Amino acid sequence: MKPSFFSACTLALVLTMANTSSAAVGSDAISASVQADYEQHLGELFVQFHRNPELSTMEFKTAERLAGELQSVGFDVATGIGGTGIIALMENGTGPTIMVRADMDGLPVLEKSGLPYASTVTQTNGAGLEVPVMHACGHDMHMTSLVGTARYMAANKGSWSGTLMLIGQPAEELIGGAKMMMKDGLWGPYPKPDYALALHVSADIPAGKLVAATDAMYSGADTVDIAITGVAAHGASPHSGVDPVVLGSQIVLGLQTLISRELPPREPGVVTVGSFHAGTKHNIISDSAHLELTVRSEDAKSRQLLLDGIVRIAENMGRVAGLPDDKLPKVIISDDSAPPTLNDRALTERLRSVWQSTLGDDIFEESKRLSMGAEDFGFFTVDPYIPSTYFAVGGTPAEQIEAAKNGGAPVPSHHSGLFKIEPEMSVTLGVEATVIALLELFSE
């Protein structure tokens, strides 16, 4: 779908919001202004987004609402980019172009959070099935924070100079929405940013805290399939065939040595076989098996080592089973890989310094990252390279996290029907941190 433009409205509407002014640029003033805006507008907007989630690539009403919010405070808004994606621009004199991105899609999850504003939405998915839909990963918070940032920056144009670019991205949960937008040609019709920012709320981090690593915030992800061709036989005569279940099992076990014996111990990586399909009946040795893998890495060298190792192990296990070269297992590496989300060290150290000086010495939660989850934000920033910082905002009250550590009720996971965050503390800190970062970078 080709982009279409909303014409920007006047800034008169901006002046009515949250009693902000161009003088409200100190940290206390920012906090007070954002808090007032949450009470007057952003809180209700969060509930609206949460109650009305939409599946990946189907975020039509969500995109319309987000575009309208940004248009109403003076942004020029383009829609229909990469399907349902939007770009909002505000030019405010000379200076850098800075991009801030929020993802828009929900998940096919039945909400069981017990919240008074829980989603009851269902939607027909791409397979024609009606499924429940929920914002089970915090994208409602991300969009609300983006709107809060837009409203503050529009009302305080006297405190910054440059071009602010806000992106509403579809289909992050498919690890593809950013790539879809880039395929529509972003940098050319729209200015290539000098810097890029994004955030994610995290239920594992105490509300009121930030995490901003100076290296990888998310891992790169590859999707790999292994097609195994065996020789069918009766289950009582295994010597008459080549059993693809045994061969597949040997491949699965062989793959475990990639991380433990080939990847250097201090380099992160994951090879997970998430699916193993073979056979139809108890006493039949089938003629095929199929493995589905996810592979995670954080640099090009590690990625290639893991992918090459998968091919080597699969093919040579086929030779061990006695298969000829033209019947060896086939490894298919999907084109839909996602690059790691790597923070620019210099930029992130700069922003960590200004966040600490304005939000307090204890603003950061320095917990170790225990997962190799993936994101598609890197598609915006890798080629051509754009210095970027991706940070996390705490979403669960500290006392709940502490209680869970001491044997109390566990904190619900992202992508769970029980997932929920504390919206006020999450949204307001998300807006404050983004605004502080923007004012620092626009000061150039």
Secondary structure, DSSP 8 states (H G I E B T S, - for coil): ---EEE----TTTGGGSTT--TTTTSHHHHHHHHHHHIIIIIHHHHHHHHHS---TT--HHHHHHHHHHHHTTT-EEEEEETTTEEEEEEEESSS-EEEEEEE---BS----S--TT----EEE-TTS-EEE-B--SSHHHHHHHHHHHHHHHHHTGGG--EEEEEEEE--GGGT-HHHHHHHT--BTTB---SEEEEEEEEEEEETT-EE--SSEEEBEEEEEEEEEE-B-EETT-GGGSB-HHHHHHHHHHHHHHIIIIIS-TTS--EEEEEEEEE-SSTTEE-SEEEEEEEEEESSHHHHHHHHHHHHHHHHHHHHHTT--GGGS-EEEE-S--B--EE--HHHHHHHHHHHHHHH-TT-B---------B-STHHHHTTTT--EEEEEEEEE-HHHHHHHHTTS-----TTSTT----HHHHHHHHHHHHHHHHHHHHT-
